[in-house]
Amino acid sequence: MILNETSIAEIKKRMVRYPRRKSAILPAITVAYRQVGHLNGELYREISQII
């Protein structure tokens, strides 16, 4: 698991703003990028499991 609990909570908080969960993908990627500093396949998979 790459993302910490704070980032996961932030992604879930942002998801409620959108009528469809998948619409929150860009905000989720932004949160992940701010924590890790780069994006990769493993990070994308983790985000997809959260969303």
URJOCOR-V143766 format. One record per pair of residues at least 4 apart in sequence whose ideal C-beta (glycine too) atoms are under 6 Angstrom apart, sorted by the first residue. I is the first residue (numbers start at 0). J is the second residue. If there is no record, write none. Layout:
i->{I | I}
j->{J | J}
//
This chain:
i->{1 | 1 | 2 | 2 | 2 | 6 | 6 | 9 | 10 | 10 | 10 | 13 | 13 | 14 | 14 | 17 | 17 | 20 | 23 | 27 | 31 | 31 | 31 | 32 | 38}
j->{42 | 45 | 6 | 7 | 45 | 30 | 34 | 30 | 27 | 30 | 49 | 23 | 26 | 20 | 23 | 22 | 23 | 50 | 27 | 46 | 35 | 42 | 46 | 38 | 42}
//
